[in-house]
Amino acid sequence: MTTSIIWSIAAMTYAVFWCWYVGFRQKITPREVEETLQLLDVHDFGTGEQRDSLRHFLANDDGRDFVMINLLHLKAPLRDSRKRLEAYQKIFLGALLRKAGHPVMMARAAAGNLENVACDHADGWTAAGMVRYRSRRDFMEMLPATVGSPHHGLKLESLEKTFAFPASPWFMLGGPRIVVALGIALIAAGLQMLLG
């Protein structure tokens, strides 16, 4: 196997990964936004303000990835709530991974709020997380299949309260784009040394 073949295969492999991880999907249309909101009406999703935020977020689709930032206050007893939340996450994150989404950060609270500026009832958080979505379209397509589902019920049963908002643009040093590129390059270099 020649050097050019090895590196051509490596480049094609990374190109396939890039197409899956980054995606090239069309931006969300105004009609799709309204259709999604109508589907969510069945489950009385959110307050008026939250629905307006969702409409604005979907209508201003930039075609890029984003992260959902979550703060969670689990119900007591924590052990039972964590089991229910883990059962939800197993189903939800499995579906998300198929769309190239994944957790960026998951952590348990080590103490109560160390800073609280004009935020009433904003203490008691037990966990925090950041989840990467490939696109707002992926998020939009997952919403109707999640809200009102049995596995979403597990999440609601485990939470005393929660707070979530999308953030974009965002930046992470490293990440799958770089890690996968380095991994493929390392394998290709190893093959080149082995077969060369």
C-alpha positions, 0 to 999 in steps of 0.5 A: 500500500503506497503512501498516497493511497494511505493518506487518500483513504485517511482524507476520505475517512475524515471527509465522511466524518466531517460531513456527518459531524458538521452537516450540510442541512438547509436552514429552518423555514418559517413554515417549519417553525410554526409546524413545530410549535403546533406539534408542541401545542399538544403537550402544552410546551412552555410558557408564552415567553418560552415559546417566543424564545423557541420561535426566535431561536428556530427562526434565526437559524444560522445553520451552525452547531450550538450548545444547550446549557443546563442547570438541574436541581434533582428531587430528593432522594437524590439516588432515585432521581439520578436513576430516573435521569440516567434512564432518560439520558440513555434514550435521549443521548442515544438519539442525539448521538445519531445526529452527531450531538453529544455532551460537552460537559457534565458535572455535579455541584460541589457547593451552593451558589458562590455568586447570586446577583438578582436571581431569586430562588436560584440556588440548590442546583445539584448538577450542570451540563452542556450538550452540543447539537449539530444544528437547530434543525436537529434540535427542532426535529428531536423536540416533538419526539421528546416532549411528552414522551415516556422518557421525557417523563422520567426527566420531569419526575427527577427534577425539582427545577431546571434551567436551560438555554442555547448558546451560539456561537461557542468555542471548545479547545480540542473537540471531536473535529481535532481529536478525530483528525489526529486519530486518523493521522496517527493511524495513517502514519503508523500504517505508512511506517509499518508498510513503507 
